[in-house]
Amino acid sequence: MKSRCREFTDRAIAATVAAIEIYNKPDFPYRAETFCILAINGWELLLKAKWLHENNNKIRSLYVREPYQKKDGTPSKRLRIKRTHSGNPFTYSLGSLARKLVEQKHLDQTALKNIEVLLELRNSSVHFYNQSGTVLATQLQELGAASLKNFVLAMKDWFARDLSEFNFYLMPLSFVSLPQRTDAIILNREEQKFLEYLEQLKTQTDESGSKYVFMVNIEVKFTRSRVKGAPEVQITNNPDATEIRLSEDQIRERYPWDYERLGEECRKRYPDFKRNGKYHGIRQSLSEDEKFIHVRYLNPSNPKSSKQSFYNPNILQEMDKHYSKK
């Protein structure tokens, strides 16, 4: 028979996996709200499991107590278990348990702030509604991804449970739900207050020295795949080819060397290297090949404006054909 603590952790994992599965499905109304509800449910069960673990697995340690009411209406010093309308015991809320565990140095403060803001979004979904899902979509994904990372870390730290058998990730928004319109978006007052609250927490959160995170930045990048049959992406000047736009940072990652750096790398690689007419001729012959060289213009709309060339390290493969390697 499972211990209560183990029962809680199993159910916490089940709720969190359900949240992920819901989020990663094709877009449908209430997808983000459902993720929040299930993710918060998973955290509450996990924190209750930790509380039980720290209190000898006694289920009564989770019960909220309140003072008796005397006949004269004044509260007694004696406490009793608070009951729901059906007569079941009230248990501590997620927020109160999280703060208690932080005070006892079991839960990281950064993880607490992530839980609190996700809880706030859950509450607005359950008790009211979110009008402009597009505005909150990116924020939710960054919060949700951080929540999942923290959940996995806490499960490992507290119970030595490895969750690698599950796919604990959220599909990037670019694959889940592409925006269909670019109309102006109007925030209602509740959403505006939530975003202000989120920005306030961002500025107050210091993640340095902690392995837990408040939010996770998610970026979609194209990389070379070794999977057999994977579609190939190739740089081409063909105007009929599918267009892929790279950001400035991605361009610098692909072409990290300037003229001086290229010359220095060649000098270290080839004993017979000199910056002479031969070298400049080789560079010039490759200037139209975007696999090796990217030209940045001061004014992109004017090809006669000042320019600077940047190089992909793969250009050395072409240089190898003309120089002897050390």
C-alpha positions as CSV (number, residue, x, y, z in Angstrom):
1,M,0.0,0.0,0.0
2,K,1.3,3.4,-1.0
3,S,2.2,5.9,1.7
4,R,0.1,9.1,1.7
5,C,3.2,11.0,0.7
6,R,3.8,8.8,-2.3
7,E,0.1,9.0,-3.2
8,F,0.3,12.8,-3.3
9,T,3.5,12.8,-5.5
10,D,2.0,10.4,-8.0
11,R,-1.1,12.5,-8.3
12,A,1.0,15.7,-8.6
13,I,2.8,14.1,-11.5
14,A,-0.4,13.0,-13.1
15,A,-1.9,16.5,-12.9
16,T,1.2,18.1,-14.3
17,V,1.5,15.7,-17.2
18,A,-2.2,16.4,-18.0
19,A,-1.5,20.1,-18.0
20,I,1.4,19.6,-20.5
21,E,-0.7,17.3,-22.7
22,I,-3.5,19.9,-22.8
23,Y,-1.2,22.8,-23.6
24,N,0.6,20.9,-26.4
25,K,-2.6,20.0,-28.2
26,P,-3.7,22.1,-31.2
27,D,-5.1,25.5,-30.2
28,F,-8.6,25.5,-28.8
29,P,-10.6,27.8,-26.5
30,Y,-9.6,27.6,-22.8
31,R,-6.3,25.8,-23.5
32,A,-4.2,28.2,-21.5
33,E,-6.7,28.5,-18.7
34,T,-6.9,24.7,-18.4
35,F,-3.1,24.4,-18.3
36,C,-3.0,26.9,-15.4
37,I,-5.6,25.1,-13.4
38,L,-3.9,21.7,-13.8
39,A,-0.4,23.0,-13.3
40,I,-1.4,24.7,-10.0
41,N,-3.2,21.5,-8.9
42,G,0.0,19.6,-9.5
43,W,2.0,22.1,-7.4
44,E,-0.5,22.0,-4.5
45,L,-0.3,18.2,-4.4
46,L,3.5,18.3,-4.5
47,L,3.7,20.8,-1.7
48,K,1.3,18.7,0.4
49,A,3.5,15.7,-0.2
50,K,6.5,17.6,1.0
51,W,4.6,18.8,4.1
52,L,3.6,15.3,4.9
53,H,7.2,14.1,4.4
54,E,8.4,16.7,6.9
55,N,5.6,15.9,9.4
56,N,6.0,12.1,9.7
57,N,3.3,11.4,7.0
58,K,0.5,12.6,9.4
59,I,-2.4,13.6,7.3
60,R,-3.8,15.8,10.2
61,S,-0.8,18.1,9.7
62,L,-2.5,19.4,6.6
63,Y,-5.7,20.3,8.3
64,V,-6.6,23.9,9.1
65,R,-7.7,24.5,12.7
66,E,-9.9,27.3,14.0
67,P,-11.0,28.2,17.6
68,Y,-14.2,26.9,19.0
69,Q,-17.0,29.5,19.4
70,K,-18.2,29.8,23.0
71,K,-21.9,30.0,23.8
72,D,-21.5,33.8,24.3
73,G,-20.1,34.1,20.8
74,T,-16.5,34.7,21.8
75,P,-13.7,32.5,20.4
76,S,-12.2,29.8,22.7
77,K,-8.5,29.1,23.1
78,R,-9.2,25.5,22.1
79,L,-8.9,24.7,18.4
80,R,-10.8,22.3,16.2
81,I,-10.5,21.2,12.7
82,K,-12.2,23.5,10.2
83,R,-14.8,21.8,8.1
84,T,-16.1,22.2,4.6
85,H,-19.9,22.4,3.9
86,S,-19.8,18.6,3.4
87,G,-18.1,18.1,6.7
88,N,-14.6,17.2,5.3
89,P,-11.5,18.8,6.8
90,F,-10.2,22.0,5.3
91,T,-6.6,21.6,4.2
92,Y,-4.0,24.3,3.9
93,S,-4.0,26.2,0.7
94,L,-1.2,26.2,-1.9
95,G,-0.1,29.7,-1.0
96,S,0.0,29.1,2.8
97,L,1.9,25.8,2.4
98,A,4.4,27.4,-0.1
99,R,5.1,30.2,2.3
100,K,5.6,27.8,5.3
101,L,8.0,25.7,3.2
102,V,10.0,28.8,2.2
103,E,10.2,29.8,5.9
104,Q,11.5,26.3,6.7
105,K,14.1,26.6,3.8
106,H,12.6,23.8,1.9
107,L,11.2,25.8,-1.0
108,D,13.2,28.3,-3.0
109,Q,12.0,31.9,-3.0
110,T,12.2,32.2,-6.8
111,A,10.1,29.1,-7.2
112,L,7.5,30.6,-4.8
113,K,7.2,33.8,-6.9
114,N,6.7,31.7,-10.0
115,I,3.9,29.8,-8.2
116,E,2.3,32.9,-6.9
117,V,2.0,34.6,-10.3
118,L,0.8,31.4,-12.0
119,L,-1.7,31.1,-9.2
120,E,-2.9,34.7,-9.8
121,L,-3.4,33.8,-13.5
122,R,-5.3,30.7,-12.5
123,N,-7.5,32.6,-10.2
124,S,-8.4,35.2,-12.9
125,S,-9.3,32.3,-15.2
126,V,-11.4,30.4,-12.6
127,H,-13.1,33.3,-10.9
128,F,-13.4,35.7,-13.9
129,Y,-12.1,35.4,-17.4
130,N,-9.2,36.5,-19.6
131,Q,-10.4,38.5,-22.7
132,S,-7.2,38.9,-24.8
133,G,-5.5,35.5,-24.8
134,T,-3.0,36.7,-27.3
135,V,-1.5,39.2,-25.0
136,L,-1.1,36.7,-22.1
137,A,0.0,33.8,-24.3
138,T,3.7,34.6,-24.4
139,Q,3.8,35.5,-20.7
140,L,2.0,32.2,-19.8
141,Q,4.4,30.1,-21.8
142,E,7.4,31.7,-20.1
143,L,5.8,31.2,-16.7
144,G,4.6,27.7,-17.5
145,A,8.0,26.6,-18.8
146,A,9.7,27.9,-15.6
147,S,7.0,26.2,-13.5
148,L,7.7,22.8,-15.1
149,K,11.4,23.2,-14.7
150,N,11.0,24.1,-11.0
151,F,8.5,21.2,-10.6
152,V,11.1,18.7,-11.9
153,L,13.8,20.1,-9.7
154,A,11.7,20.0,-6.6
155,M,10.6,16.5,-7.2
156,K,14.2,15.4,-7.6
157,D,15.5,17.5,-4.6
158,W,12.7,16.4,-2.2
159,F,11.9,12.8,-3.2
160,A,14.8,11.8,-5.5
161,R,12.3,11.1,-8.3
162,D,13.6,11.3,-11.9
163,L,10.9,12.5,-14.3
164,S,12.9,12.0,-17.4
165,E,10.4,9.3,-18.6
166,F,7.9,12.2,-19.1
167,N,8.2,14.9,-21.7
168,F,8.2,17.9,-19.4
169,Y,8.2,20.7,-22.0
170,L,5.8,23.1,-23.7
171,M,5.6,23.4,-27.4
172,P,6.8,26.8,-28.6
173,L,4.0,29.2,-29.5
174,S,5.2,29.3,-33.1
175,F,4.2,25.6,-33.4
176,V,1.2,25.6,-31.2
177,S,-0.8,28.7,-32.3
178,L,0.2,31.0,-35.0
179,P,-1.5,34.4,-34.8
180,Q,-4.2,34.8,-37.4
181,R,-4.7,38.6,-37.1
182,T,-2.6,41.6,-36.1
183,D,-5.4,43.8,-35.0
184,A,-4.9,46.1,-32.1
185,I,-5.5,44.4,-28.8
186,I,-7.4,46.0,-26.0
187,L,-6.7,44.9,-22.4
188,N,-9.4,45.0,-19.9
189,R,-8.7,46.4,-16.5
190,E,-8.1,43.0,-14.8
191,E,-5.6,41.9,-17.4
192,Q,-3.7,45.2,-17.3
193,K,-3.4,44.9,-13.5
194,F,-2.1,41.4,-13.9
195,L,0.6,42.4,-16.3
196,E,1.6,45.3,-14.0
197,Y,1.8,42.8,-11.1
198,L,4.0,40.5,-13.3
199,E,6.3,43.3,-14.2
200,Q,6.7,44.2,-10.6
201,L,7.6,40.7,-9.6
202,K,10.1,40.5,-12.5
203,T,12.0,43.5,-11.1
204,Q,11.9,42.1,-7.5
205,T,13.1,38.6,-8.4
206,D,16.8,37.8,-8.1
207,E,17.6,34.4,-9.7
208,S,21.3,34.7,-9.1
209,G,22.6,31.8,-7.1
210,S,19.4,29.8,-7.5
211,K,18.8,26.8,-9.8
212,Y,15.1,27.6,-9.8
213,V,13.7,30.2,-12.2
214,F,10.9,32.7,-12.3
215,M,10.4,32.8,-16.1
216,V,12.0,31.1,-19.0
217,N,12.7,32.8,-22.4
218,I,11.8,30.5,-25.2
219,E,13.4,30.9,-28.7
220,V,12.9,28.8,-31.8
221,K,16.1,28.2,-33.7
222,F,16.9,26.1,-36.8
223,T,19.8,23.7,-36.3
224,R,21.4,21.0,-38.4
225,S,19.7,17.7,-37.9
226,R,21.3,14.2,-38.0
227,V,17.9,12.5,-38.2
228,K,17.6,10.5,-41.4
229,G,15.0,12.0,-43.7
230,A,14.9,15.3,-41.9
231,P,14.1,18.2,-44.4
232,E,17.2,20.2,-45.4
233,V,17.5,23.9,-45.1
234,Q,20.0,25.6,-47.5
235,I,21.0,29.2,-48.1
236,T,20.1,30.1,-51.6
237,N,19.6,33.1,-53.8
238,N,16.6,31.4,-55.5
239,P,13.7,34.0,-55.3
240,D,11.2,31.1,-55.5
241,A,12.6,29.4,-52.3
242,T,10.8,29.5,-49.0
243,E,11.9,32.5,-47.1
244,I,13.3,32.2,-43.6
245,R,14.2,35.4,-41.8
246,L,17.1,35.5,-39.3
247,S,17.3,38.0,-36.5
248,E,20.4,40.2,-36.1
249,D,21.6,38.1,-33.2
250,Q,21.2,34.9,-35.2
251,I,23.1,36.4,-38.1
252,R,26.0,37.3,-35.8
253,E,26.0,33.7,-34.4
254,R,26.2,32.4,-37.9
255,Y,28.9,34.9,-39.1
256,P,30.9,35.6,-35.9
257,W,34.3,36.6,-37.5
258,D,35.1,40.1,-38.9
259,Y,38.0,40.8,-41.3
260,E,40.7,40.9,-38.6
261,R,39.5,37.7,-36.9
262,L,39.5,35.8,-40.2
263,G,43.1,36.9,-40.9
264,E,44.2,35.9,-37.4
265,E,42.6,32.4,-37.8
266,C,44.3,31.9,-41.1
267,R,47.7,33.0,-39.7
268,K,47.3,30.4,-36.9
269,R,46.2,27.7,-39.4
270,Y,48.6,28.1,-42.3
271,P,52.4,28.6,-42.0
272,D,52.6,30.1,-45.5
273,F,49.8,32.5,-45.0
274,K,50.1,36.2,-46.0
275,R,47.6,39.0,-46.4
276,N,48.5,39.6,-50.0
277,G,46.8,39.6,-53.4
278,K,46.3,35.9,-53.4
279,Y,44.4,36.0,-50.1
280,H,42.2,38.9,-51.1
281,G,41.5,37.2,-54.4
282,I,40.2,34.1,-52.6
283,R,38.0,36.2,-50.4
284,Q,36.7,38.1,-53.3
285,S,35.8,34.9,-55.2
286,L,33.7,33.8,-52.2
287,S,32.0,37.1,-51.6
288,E,28.8,36.1,-53.4
289,D,28.5,32.8,-51.4
290,E,26.3,33.4,-48.4
291,K,27.4,30.1,-46.8
292,F,30.7,31.8,-45.9
293,I,30.2,35.6,-46.0
294,H,27.5,38.0,-44.9
295,V,27.7,41.6,-46.0
296,R,26.1,44.2,-43.7
297,Y,25.3,47.6,-45.3
298,L,25.1,50.8,-43.2
299,N,21.9,51.5,-45.2
300,P,20.4,48.1,-46.3
301,S,18.2,49.9,-48.9
302,N,21.3,51.4,-50.6
303,P,23.9,48.9,-51.9
304,K,26.3,51.8,-52.4
305,S,26.4,52.7,-48.7
306,S,29.3,51.7,-46.4
307,K,29.5,48.0,-45.7
308,Q,31.3,45.4,-43.6
309,S,31.8,41.7,-44.3
310,F,31.4,39.0,-41.6
311,Y,32.6,35.4,-42.0
312,N,31.3,31.9,-41.1
313,P,34.2,29.7,-39.7
314,N,33.4,27.2,-42.5
315,I,35.2,29.5,-44.9
316,L,38.4,27.8,-43.7
317,Q,37.4,24.7,-45.6
318,E,37.7,26.7,-48.8
319,M,41.0,28.3,-47.6
320,D,42.4,24.8,-47.0
321,K,42.3,24.3,-50.8
322,H,44.8,27.1,-51.3
323,Y,47.1,26.9,-48.2
324,S,49.1,24.2,-46.4
325,K,47.8,23.5,-42.9
326,K,50.1,23.3,-39.9
